[in-house]
Every structure is written in structure tokens, then in C-alpha cells.
Amino acid sequence: MPTIDSGEMTARVISDASRNATLRDVARIAGVSVSTASKALNGRKDVGEATRERVMQAANQLAFSPNALAQSLIAQRSGTVGLLTSDLEGRFSIPILMGAEDAFGSDMTSVFLCDARGDAIREQHHLRALLSRRVDGLIVVGARPDVRPSLGQDLGVPVVYAYAPSDDPDDLSLVTDHYGGAELAIDHLLTCGRTRIAHISGDATYGAAQDRARGAVDRLKRADLELAGGQVFFGAWSEAWGRNATRELLRRAPDIDAIFAGSDQIARGVLDTLDRAGVAVPSQVSVVGFDNWEALATNSRPPLTTIDMNLQQLGRTAAQRLFAAIAGPPKSGVEPLPCRLVARESSLPAD
């Protein structure tokens, strides 16, 4: 009968432990969450030295090296992810979800979709249900593009926030570049030869409204121009506000030659008032909206030039970032994605 010396036996035990140990085992022995263990093993600076030492000791005890982290995550994959939204009826969340689902489908990943309807208690209920199904990760889609509370760092799976960024800088959030989108709108109007440009936007409590206003004002400043009308006209995200604000704008600055609207709904109201006032679009005043809501933009008279937020691409990118986080160390911070201009007949060059 062959004999095995003690050195060979020790090597075999360590080899078996390394092959069978998981990140969860390391976290359990170290007395920390899976996400904290992951951060410690990957040298993240937001882990205390004492905690890092416990995690490293546990990893050494199990012969679990940081190089095995990606393999352990892949080995534990269930092939499912959770999509948690707060607004399935919204025009903005559905394209994001469609883009994410397309990306997951190409990877043969199954998706559990949950709608919290803006209710924090319902969101926690859905979160527990998704985690109980051992999903590999989560994408959280907000109802409006403002900062939302983080789900926390101790869920045991990676999370990507889309459209509405998390309030925790350690989370990864993908957002629309509203500031850059506004710059695109003003760039286009300047290219059309417009110099007396006004901005009518929506609810000033929305971060997106403020970002779009800053982008417009800053781009005009770089062109040595100021906003026509002397201010940003904040109000409601509605056609009615677009009509009312345009009437006031024409009273204050009758020589305007362009209006950048903060949404396509507002832009429709702008077009209505200009038409009733006998102001020709685009020969006298060019109009640009924001959102590329095709039902509104293509049926406007004239068809509306607008900024598209590329929401389906935002969803696809969120899925790609989640895949990367499942396979390796998660990223953090806020990642803005660019918009694009869709030119139509409401913004032809000045005569």
C-alpha cells in the first residue's frame, strides 16, 4: 500500500480547500459581508486595516487567493439577474429595461423584473425576494433622474444603478449626461446661426432640469452670449407651461430667434404659442426639445428637433457593467452616458 508523507498530505488538503472554498466561506470566517470580503481581497481603500487583515487571514486559512475571486463568483452564478424599477409605466424606464433585457438575452441570462411603484417598503420586499432566488446581480432603475438611496453594500451581489444615481459613491451609477445634451442643443442652434436663444424648462427641483440649464448657459457663455429673456424659465413638464412661458418670453424678448425647451412636451407648447402669435418656425424662431419622445416629436408641426437620451443604450451598458461586476471587482462612481441630437424641421438654419 503506497504511503503519503505529511508534506504531500498538507499540500493536498490545501489544494482541496482552495478548490472548494468560496468567497462566502472567506466572508463567514472573517465575520464580514461578501461585498466587504471582495473589497478587502481587491485592495479597495474603503476597507479598514483590521478588517482587511481578518479577511486576508481567512483567505490564507482556506488557501483562497484573490486570483481565485473571479472564478469563485463565476462558479456560483445562477444565470439570473434582477431588474428592480420604480416606474414600469414611465416613458423613461421602459426603454432602459428593454436595452438591459436585450443584453441579458444575448448572454442567455434569465431576468426577474419587479416594479416597486415608488414605494420603499415594496422595494425592500422585492429585494428580499430577488436575493432569495440567488440572483447574480441587480440593476436598479429609478423613476426620475435624481439621486436615490443606496440599497447598501452588504447584499452579497453586485448592483448597478441606472438613470437615477445612488447616493453612495461606492456604488456604480449610470446616468444620462443632461449637461452635455444641453450643450448639443445650443451647439446646434448656434450652427443654425441663432444668437438670441431662450431656455424654457420644467420643474426646478429635478436635477436634470438644473443640469440642462447649466449646460445651456455655460455653452452660451463660451460663445459670448447670454440667455434671451434674462433667465431660465422653470415650470412644469407640460405643454400648458410651454405655452404660458412662451407668451411671457415673447413679451420680454420679442426679438428671440431660438428656444431650447427642457422637454418635448414643453416644446409642443412652445410651437403652439409661436404659431398663434404668427411667428414662423423655423424661419423666424428655431425650436429644440429634449427626450426624443417620438409620438410628440414626429407629429409636431413642424416635426421637432430634439435631444435623444439613448436610454436603450443606457440599459445595455448597465447590463454590461453588471456582467463585469459579476465576473470581477465591481467599479464605483457615477458614469454619465452621452446624448445625441435628432435634427428635424423645427431648427433649420436662419435665412
Steps between C-alpha positions, in 0.01 A plus 500: 500500500652835395585745771451879500739716695372784714620770258308345211189461719516868603535608140200289402282642780590855403434424135157356583415798719603745228288317247191479718514825696280788387497870569205440731716260706768766534241760602343265757829419669607865502163607641428748218263530205582351161536846347743608776704184448510574128619856562768385743634235264512752217685766698217755518593799716158521667569191715659546843841347563375274780217371280735447209734300722214272619394438142854423387549262792176320412606479134838358602334250731288374210782537245266738317701757304375823341580342164222248566239769561370525145487120468308466824241756392455335161469157662219628722303659216134409481457646151235743626494872574246734653364818342345719768313808377278761659295587193398241243252747349766765437623600157855509628531179699356265236766571231770447763348167601467397134867574435610308809277204414644488147853479641404233753318299234809488278689350796224245571442662840149481646346817640268551796318834460347671804315833516514677837265780380699756693426332834805441723329216692401325179855546371643325808249217456606451138866524597465220755315288246767549236783420740318190617507380139880540509519743210853577382446874506253785486424801283298769675317745272364823645175672406663843464862605444574607856717351773336209682594308820749218458387144567819459705833328466417172673267331252756240391443571128607791279250778428494752215276808524360636172346841423463594869844497669562354845587736785797275591819578303610137549213388275516503120240727340438554128324825417404714202735791434233771519763775509664370182161457334421867558835593352408301189174691470668841526781392265240409241315830534826695472584302186161602365608863543286573807632745759196606708426167665256448789457197727166379635525199732303294749491451876804667657510233774613244240875462476461444127335840455786669684765308304338589167476865601868509603605336175305754295623803693864385502499428126356843426763662720775331302345660191490840679121493508237522774160339531226691322240612750764534770423174685414132478122459507436210739150356539312175436588222259190574291374653177296749703816634665671517161217715367490732802877541522526578128238773528700659783824454308362673190389790720847536655713421196305533175823476298584139600607275215517162681351315798656196664227314690581272792264229375305409188171565680613854580620540141155408368354782708770734368411414139129555571551850639743603226247387238218696666723808520576479128868417556627264231697192603778452406552802273455754782551287812664158523381259772683204657351263758640229727409128539425397138151384592424391146121509531530871579809596302406346164137617516582859592455769237771536390663174616712572806878497524584348837765340720483121534622361835598161349311319775513156338877536474502603866323174583737292289802666659357439847471131416858493371627668817309247709654210306843646569423542871378141526822371343743724685550796733208746485554857386360804677405859435266677260545433129319743267402376154472740206183618330453554126325767295213396270461781245156561350327793332451728804860622494612578150773764452395866512429668166 
